[in-house]
């Protein structure tokens, strides 16, 4: 049986670490061409050459489906992504980064990746693997 006090202590440590690290690396978006949410959409979309389904983007976001849809519509109007009917499921949509959106993403991803690596460098590679595996296990993935 899990020790309740230990579970609460671990949760508080995890929550505070996530919050503090997120606040620090979120500074990468100050004055950027992209918001954090737009970056997250482009992260999912650019990982696949053929684009990503809207439901895949929504599953990777920490906001509601209607909010993702509005965000995507704004990104379409800004020329960052294209949105077309999913050929395998007419009810869905497929998103692709435009050349401009992909370029903005790459510029920010380089800086953001460096910030993440610098912040996470307090951990050894084995600890990073363990952290990744534990976080994945907590997510039930």
C-alpha positions in Angstrom: 0.0 0.0 0.0 1.3 3.5 -0.9 2.4 5.7 2.0 -0.1 8.6 1.8 2.2 11.2 3.3 5.0 10.2 0.9 2.5 10.3 -2.0 1.5 13.9 -1.1 5.1 15.0 -0.6 6.1 13.5 -4.0 3.1 15.2 -5.7 3.9 18.6 -4.1 7.6 18.3 -5.2 6.5 17.3 -8.7 4.0 20.1 -9.0 6.3 22.8 -7.7 9.2 21.6 -9.9 6.9 21.5 -13.0 5.6 25.0 -12.2 9.0 26.6 -11.6 10.7 25.0 -14.6 7.7 25.9 -16.8 7.8 29.5 -15.6 11.5 29.7 -16.4 11.4 28.2 -19.9 8.2 30.0 -20.7 10.3 33.2 -20.9 11.4 32.0 -24.3 8.0 33.1 -25.6 8.3 36.7 -24.4 8.5 38.9 -27.5 8.4 35.8 -29.7 6.5 35.5 -33.0 4.6 32.6 -31.4 2.7 32.0 -28.2 3.3 28.9 -26.1 0.0 27.4 -27.4 0.8 28.2 -31.1 4.2 26.6 -30.5 2.6 23.5 -29.1 0.3 23.2 -32.1 3.2 23.5 -34.5 5.3 21.0 -32.5 2.7 18.3 -33.1 2.0 19.3 -36.7 5.7 19.5 -37.8 6.5 16.1 -36.3 4.6 14.5 -39.2 5.4 15.2 -42.8 1.8 14.6 -43.8 0.5 16.9 -41.0 -1.5 16.0 -37.9 -5.2 15.4 -37.4 -6.9 18.1 -35.3 -7.8 15.5 -32.7 -4.1 14.6 -32.3 -3.3 18.2 -31.7 -6.1 18.5 -29.2 -4.9 15.4 -27.3 -1.4 17.0 -26.9 -2.8 20.3 -25.6 -3.7 21.3 -22.1 -6.8 23.3 -23.2 -10.3 22.3 -24.3 -11.2 21.1 -27.8 -13.2 24.3 -28.5 -10.2 26.4 -27.4 -7.9 24.4 -29.7 -10.3 24.9 -32.6 -10.4 28.7 -32.1 -6.6 28.7 -31.7 -6.1 26.8 -34.9 -8.6 29.1 -36.8 -6.5 32.1 -35.7 -3.3 30.3 -36.8 -4.9 29.6 -40.2 -5.8 33.3 -40.6 -2.2 34.2 -39.6 -0.8 31.9 -42.3 0.9 29.6 -39.8 -1.0 26.4 -40.7 -3.4 25.1 -43.3 -6.5 23.1 -42.4 -8.3 20.7 -44.7 -10.7 17.9 -44.5 -9.3 14.6 -43.3 -9.4 12.3 -46.4 -9.8 9.2 -44.1 -12.5 10.8 -41.9 -14.6 13.6 -43.4 -15.7 14.7 -39.9 -12.1 15.6 -39.0 -9.4 18.0 -40.2 -5.7 17.7 -41.0 -3.4 20.5 -40.2 -0.1 21.2 -41.9 2.5 23.9 -41.1 2.9 26.5 -43.8 6.5 27.4 -44.8 6.2 30.5 -42.7 4.8 28.7 -39.7 7.5 26.0 -39.9 10.2 28.6 -40.1 8.9 30.5 -37.1 8.6 27.1 -35.2 12.2 26.2 -36.1 13.6 29.5 -35.0 11.9 29.3 -31.6 12.4 25.6 -31.2 16.2 26.0 -31.3 16.2 28.6 -28.5 13.5 26.8 -26.5 15.3 23.5 -26.8 18.5 25.1 -25.5 16.6 26.6 -22.5 15.1 23.2 -21.7 18.4 21.4 -22.0 20.1 24.0 -19.8 17.4 23.9 -17.1 17.4 20.1 -17.1 21.2 19.8 -17.1 21.1 19.6 -13.3 20.1 15.9 -13.9 22.4 13.2 -15.3 21.3 11.4 -18.4 20.2 8.3 -16.4 18.1 10.6 -14.1 16.5 12.2 -17.2 15.6 8.8 -18.6 14.2 7.8 -15.2 12.2 11.1 -15.0 10.8 10.6 -18.5 9.8 7.0 -17.7 8.2 7.9 -14.4 6.3 10.8 -15.9 5.1 8.5 -18.7 4.0 5.9 -16.1 2.1 8.6 -14.1 0.3 9.7 -17.3 -0.8 6.1 -17.8 0.6 6.1 -21.3 
